[in-house]
Amino acid sequence: CLLPPASCLLRACFLGCGEEDCGEMVERESLGKAGLSACARWFRAAEATGEFLGIRYGRMSEGSDEMEWLYVPHVECDGIGGFARLLREKGAVLPSLPVTNHPDRRVIRPLLNLFRKRRPVGKLAVRADWVPAGESQGGASKAVAWKVFSEEETERIRQKCRREGVTVNSFLLKGLDGAVRPDTREPGAAIPWMIPVNLRGDVTHADDTENHVSSVDVYVSPDDTVAEIQRGMRECLERGEHRANHLILCMGKHLSHRAKLWCVRKSGDEPKGNIGAFSNLGVWDAEKTMAPDTWLFCPPVCNVQLLGAGCVTFQNRLSLMIQGHVGLSERPEMVVGWMERWVESLRSSGKVC
């Protein structure tokens, strides 16, 4: 979610490629022989700028009406890994984690495809078109809203998507896009969304909860159908854009900590960039072998990613969560409005809930 533009990486090579500055040396010493993955090192650099990059989870035990907020450092885990860690801490047995549905081991072609990526015709929304985020105050955002569906509602959503030949992911992204679009400065523009992609199976680390993640940027126009959004996602994956982004992140292992900091700050100063991230952790414990808790999930937010939206289906119940940048903590009603519009769009698109 914090992938710097390729141009930033290239320029950073002239600032610190191969340097052994103090920050890098301390980082290596504190991590021991294993060290951090290339992806995690970027998150560590972002944290050094003052950003809070805890992946947000919510847990409500059976019979309770209080949500317990849990945060797993993104420098240690990705969304799937963090969820698995929390479940294992609660006693769940998870011998393996989901692997990628889009394996890709190519090198040159994905990079060429990414640099030649075509932008939509017409106006394209960028981060600068987003609502003003306000000043970061550190810590977790208080601008958060969520919705948990019943098993019956979740099944109706699945059936609707099966009938129409689309994925639940595409169906939910269509609703999310429509929910936040009225609060952009260019409601008629195509909006770029960052979609994380699980790389387990293509990438292997000693700890299966560590960051095995990349991403693609999907452009959504206001008149796009769910099928068109799904086609756009598939085209990104077929072109190997997730693979290319992973390779670019890995180039960062040749940069010093100082150079990474420069990249992160430079990326934050750019007006371009995605509007936000939407991440789906998939289906967990459909057989109901674990504790009957309610779970929520949402990717982190920061000054280069002002909105995070996430979903997970646990024990056959779909849950949605949105959070805004910490600068919106004094305006939580805006995020609540996004969630209300998102849920209403699901209702109006087929009486699924």
Salt bridges, closest charged atoms under 4 A:
GLU19 OE1 - ARG258 NH2 2.77
GLU20 OE1 - ARG28 NH1 3.05
GLU24 OE2 - ARG28 NH2 3.63
GLU24 OE2 - ARG41 NH1 3.28
GLU24 OE1 - LYS260 NZ 3.99
GLU27 OE1 - ARG41 NH1 2.54
GLU27 OE2 - HIS257 ND1 3.99
GLU47 OE1 - ARG44 NE 3.94
GLU68 OE1 - ARG59 NH1 3.07
GLU76 OE1 - ARG85 NH1 2.68
ASP78 OD1 - ARG200 NH2 2.88
ASP104 OD2 - ARG106 NH2 2.69
GLU151 OE2 - LYS288 NZ 2.52
GLU155 OE1 - ARG158 NH1 3.78
GLU155 OE2 - ARG162 NH1 3.43
GLU164 OE2 - LYS160 NZ 2.59
ASP177 OD2 - ARG181 NH2 2.79
ASP183 OD2 - ARG341 NH2 3.03
ASP202 OD1 - ARG105 NE 3.00
ASP208 OD2 - ARG88 NH2 2.98
GLU241 OE1 - LYS117 NZ 2.72
GLU241 OE2 - ARG239 NE 2.83
ASP293 OD2 - ARG59 NE 3.01
GLU344 OE1 - ARG347 NH1 3.98
